[in-house]
Amino acid sequence: MIKLELAAYDARWPDLFEAHRRRIAAALGERATRIEHIGSTAVPGLAAKPVIDIQVEAVRHDDPSVRSALELAGYELAVDEPGHRMFKTAERDAHVHVWADPADAQRHLIFRDWLRSHPDDRALYEHVKRELSKREWETRDHYADAKTAVVRTIMRRANGEVAGPRVEQFAGALLRHLPERARVLEIGAGEGLLAARLAAAGHDVVALDTELRSTFPITETAFEDYDAPPQTFDCIAAQLVLHHAADLDAMLDKAAGLLKAGGLIAIDDYGWERSDDPTFRTERADLHTSVRMLTALRTRYDELAYTDHALFNDGAGDDELAFIFLGRKRSG
């Protein structure tokens, strides 16, 4: 097991990159038309492992002459996998990456440039890295895999996928029915947007997710594995989670047991089976339909509010399939 240490941003990192850039350029000559500083040490202000990550573009990753040149310059082959080679110094203070697919190289540049210019996402990324660095990992790859969710979240924004008002609409529906200072359990909290909105309104929120991609405090567990005393919560909320449930009935029965008498369940989901796109339907054929979800909900809860086509033409995307269900736990 290993424990990874993060260092505060060091203003010397750009100079260290420049020294490696000159060294690599001298080794590869005109073949390397672009040598870029990537990774966390390339983002001013961001804490990082003190290893300079470097990306060499416009050369074949599996070119034997590239390997020979880098090895003669003091960079030994450390990773050789389909589409990617990584070389490292003997001191292990620099990694040199060569990708087969230019899109992989471009992705690293987009991520770097976005973090450089967006302090909120830079803070989110550092928060997740610091939380993960507190743990022990079997390998460095396991640590990297654990960052995948937050990287994917940030990359969506970097690629222009702007979130619509879905969270705010769902929060508004909840807030109209919640008692003051309610104890709320959110299942599948994701980026923590709903949890933060409810907490800002004065509610006590426990947010569950199996991945860490939020600055809001997250309990990292699946709902099926979460343990709490019966009748703990005034409300249980789930957004785009229910259709994935391995055992829908067991999940809803557990939720009912955790709710206080008269407690509220709030579900924001969608009916994939209503789509006009046959490929979309085929890809989701093993998920629960809206009919299945709503039948199970109405069997256990008295309906307080239901909105079909909940987000149609609201700017959140093609969400005419969406619905919101709010129900009250039945007594007895």
N, C-alpha and C positions, 0 to 999 in steps of 0.2 A: 504494500500500500504506500502511496505517496501523498504528500501534502504540498500544494502549490502556494508559493509566496508571491504576493503582488507587491510591487514597489510603486511609490508615488511617482508621478510623471517627472522625468529627468530631462532638463533642458539640453543635456549633452547628447540625447538620442539622435537628433537630426544630424549632428556632426559625425556620430559613429556610423550612421547610414551612409553619409557621403564618403567616408573613408572606404567602406565596403563597395560602394558603387564604383569608385575609381578602380578599385582592385579587380572587380568583376569585369568592368569595361576593358581593362588592359588585357585580361585573360581571353575574352571572347572577341574583342575587336569589333568589326563592323556588323557582325552577326547579331549583336544585342543592340537593337535600335531603341529600346526603352527599358530602363531599370528603375523600378518604383519601390518606394518605402510603403509597406502595407502593415496591417495588424495594429494592435493597440499602441505600440510605441510610436506609430506615425500620427497619432491624434493628440495634439497638445492638450494637457490637462487631464488626460485619462490615465488612471493607474494601470499597470501592466506587469507581466513577467518581464524581467530585464533581458529580453532576447529580441534582437533586431530582425524583423521579417522583411525579406526582400523578394521582389517578383521580377523575373527576367522574361520579357516578351519577345516575340518574333523569332524564337528559336524552337526547334523541335525538342520536345521533352525527352525523347528517347534517342537523340542524336549522340552516337558514341564520342564524337569529337567535342561536343559540349561537355559531356561528363569528364573527359580527359582534361580539358582546359580548366574546369572548375576544380578538379582534384589537384592539379598542379599548382593552382592558386591557393590551395589550403582549405578547400571545401569538400568534405567527404560525403559520399552518398549515404543517406540515412533512411530515406523512404523511397521505395520504388513500387508504385501501385499503378493500376490502369489509369492513364490520363494525367499522372502527376508524379514528379520526382522532387524530393527535397534534399538539399545538401546542407551540412552544418560545419561549423568551425570546430577545431579540436577543443576549444574552450567552451563550446556550446553557447556562445553568446550571440550567434547569428544563424539564421536559417535562410536558405536561398531556394525559392520555389520556381519550378518551371511546369507549366500546364500544357496539355495537348489542345484543349478547347479554349479559344480566346474568350469565350463567354465566362469561363471561370476566372480568368484574370480581370475582366471587366467588373465582375461581381465584387471582387475585393476592393477595387478602386471606388465603386459606387458606395460601398459600405463605409470605407474610410472617409470619403469626402462628405458623406451625410453626417457622420459623427462630428467631423470638424466644424460643421456649420449649424448643428442642431443640439444645443446644450441639454435640452430635456432628454433626448434619446441617449446622449453621451452619459448623463447621470443615471439613466435606467440601466444601461449596459454595465456601468461600473458597479452599480448596486448589486446586480445579479452576479457579476464576477466575484465581488467580495463575499457574498453569501455562499457561493459555491466553493470559494477558497478556504472556507472554514472547515470543510469536510476532507476526509481522506478518500483517495481515488485509487482504483486498481491500476490504472494507467492514465497517461496524459490524454489519450483518446477518449476515455470515459468522461473526463472533465470537459473536453471539447464538445462531445455529444450532448452534455447537459446544457450547454449554451445554445443549442440549436433553436429552441423555441423563441428565445429573446432575439436572436439574430434574424430569424424568419419574420418576427413581428416588426422589427426595425426596417428590414428590407422591403416589406410591403409598403411602408410609408415612403421610403427612399425611391421606390418605383412608382409612386404617385397614387397608390391605392388609399384614398382618403376615407376615413370612417364616416358614415352617415349618422343621422340622428337616432339610430336604433336604440342605443343604450339610454339616451335621454327620454325617449318615448316610453320604454319599459320602466325606467325609474319613475317617471311621472305617474304611470298607472299604479305602481306599487305605493307611492307616497300618498296617493288619494285614499288608501285603505289601511295603511299601517297605523297602529297606535303610537303614541309618543314614546321615544326612547325604546323602540322595539329591539328585541334580540333576533338577528337575522342570520341565517346560514345560506351562503351562496355556493352552489355546486358548479364547478367548472368556471372559476372566476376569471381565467384568462389573463388579460392585461390589467385587471383590477378596476376597470372603469366604473362598473355598476357599484361595486363595493365602496369605492371612494365617494361616489355620488350619494349613496345612502348614509355613509358615515358623516359626510359633510352636513347632512340634514339632521344629525343628532342621534342616529341609530347605532347600535352595537353590532358590528358585522364580523362574522367568522367566514373567511373566504377559503374555499378548497380548490386546489388544482393539482394535477399530477406533474405540472411543469412550472418552472419559475420564470416569469416574464413580466413582473410587475414590481413597482416600488411599494404598493400596498402590501401589508403583511399577509403572506399566503401560508396556509397549512398544506404542505405538499403530501397529499394523499388522495386516493380515489374515494368517492362517497361510500362505496361498498365496504371500505376498510376503516371508515371514520367511526370513532366511538364517542358517544356522549350519553348522558343520562336521559331517560324518557322525558318527554314534555319539557325540553330545554328551550325551544325556540318559539317566537311569535310568528315567524315567517320562514319559509324555505323557498328560495328562488333559484331558477336554472334557466340559462339562456343558451339555446342551441346545443343542448346536452341530451335531452330526453330521447331523441330519436336514435341515439347511439347506445342506449342502455342494454347491457347484456341480458338482464332479466328485468323487464319493465315493471312487472307486478311486484317483485321483491323490492325494487327501488322505491316505488310509491308506498308500499306498506311500511318500509323503514322510515320514510319521510313522515308518514302519518304518526308513527310512534314517537318521533322526535319533536313533533309539534305540540304545543300546549292546547288545551281545550279551546275550540274556536279559532285555532291558528290558521294562518293564511298560506296557501301554496300559490306560487306565481311562476308561470311557464311562458317563455317566449321561444317559439320553435317554428317549424315550417313543414308543409306537406309536399314533400318531394314528388309524390305520385301524381300531383295535379299539374306538373310541368308539361308543356307541349313538346319538350325536347326528349326524344326517345333515348338518346345517349345518356343524358342526365338521369333519367329514370333507371336505366339499366345499371349505371354505376352505383346507384343507391338502393338497389332492390333488396339488400339484406338489412336495411334499416327499417325502423318502425314508421308506419304511415301516420298521417294526421288523424285518420279515423281511429286507428288503434290507440294512439296516445290519448285522444279526447275521450274515447269510451272508458279507458282505464281511469282517467282523471275524474270523470263524472260519476263513476261507480263509487268513488271514495270521498268526493268533496262536493259541497253545495256550490254551484256556480254563482260567483259574484259579478263577473264581467267576462265577456268574450268578444274579441275583435278579430274578425277574419280579414284577409288581405290587409293586415295591420300596418304595413309600411308602404303600401302601393303609392307610387309617384311622390315619395317623400324625400328623394335624394339619396336614399341608402342603397341604391342599386336595384337590381331586378328581384324585388322581394314581394311580388304579388302573391307568393305562396305562403307568406308568413301569417302566424296567428299569435295572439296573446290570450292566455287563460288565467283567470284568478278565481280561486275557490277557497271555501271555508271548510275546515275540518268538521266532519259530522260528529255530533255527540254520541256516546254510547258505543 
